[in-house]
Structure formats: C-alpha cells, structure tokens
Amino acid sequence: MRFSIICLLLFLTFTINAQKNKTKTPLTSEQLPVPPESDIRLFYIQRSSNANTILYDANILTDKRLDTKDPVHTYWIRYTEGGKKQELSGMQRTLAYGLHTSAIKGEVNAYEGHFLAYRKRKFIVKQNAKGEPIALFMINGKMQILKRVFVQTDDSGMMPSVNYIELWGKDVVTGKDVYEKFKP
C-alpha cells in the first residue's frame, strides 16, 4: 500500500511538472529554437509540448577519447525558463530520455546503445576519422549520422502518446542531408 502511494505521488509530481511547462498549442519542428553549436554535440531531441530541448553531447576525456563509463552526457536546455541548462532528473534519465550504452567488442572507442524509452532502434556513438564525435542511427533503413529528433505528442490523455517522430541527419558517405518521419 505504501509503495502504491509513493508511486502515485511520483506520477502526480511528474504530471504536474510536465503540465507546468506545456504549451497550449502543440509546436511544430519549425517553431522550435536551435541549440547553440558545439564540437561535442551528437544530437538533440525536441517535442511538440514545449520548447525545452534535450541535448546529447559526447563525453570527451583529456586524452580526446570518449569516456568509457559514460560516453554520452544528456541534459536539458530549459528554454521555458530562460534557456538555463539543467541535468535530467532520475526519472527522466531512467524512463524517458536516458540511454543505455556498452562498448562494442572489437572496436576501439565505439559504443552501441539504445534509448531507454524506445529500444527498437539502436545507435552507435564513436569518433570519425577526424576525431569528431558522431551518433549513427538508422534513418531510412541505413545507418546515418543523427543530428536532430522531433517528437510530435498527443497530450490530451492521462499519459502523453507519440503521434510521430522525425529524424534529421547526414549521410555517412556523401554528407547530404537525410530525413525520415515515422510512427513508432
């Protein structure tokens, strides 16, 4: 009984906080701010519910290699709160926006992983030939460099649901822009 009450309180807190930052009219990907450029930026995720953005940056050590314990640093830019940076909460890290990564056997400085909230498509984080960090993700049936994700949600129910996901990236070979829109 006590565990159920604690879970209910956590759920209500999470729901109230989500509602506090929600916009009345869902945003489109074109309406959202573009985060500042960074040499360590892998990609970012934006949602239709508000302008707050989740950033995924490479954790680069002083020897210029990815951190073996935690190759990706995930955090917010809270545009609804003046653009401040904020670490993910424990719940956000473990249920919504967090990642699971593990070293790829036989490859140096490369990690395979998946989003904890969406395990169907795996990604690879590594450094390219120039030493730049990249995230490879399946876009249009091919591993491409992921740059941006937009999630169109329906927040009308008790729990939000995903209408569709848009992916933007770069072709690994040609460098040309790639795009995919799908319903999970």
Secondary structure, 3 states (H helix, E strand, C coil): CHHHHHHHHHHHHHHHHHHHCCCCCCCCHHHCCCCCCCCCEEEEEEECCEEEEEEEEECECCCCCECCCCCEEEEEEEHHHCCEEEECCHHHHHHHCCEEEEECCCCCCEEEEEECCEEEEEEEEEECCCCCEEEEEEECCEEEEEEEEEEEEECCCCCCEEEEEEEEEECCCCCCEEEEEECC
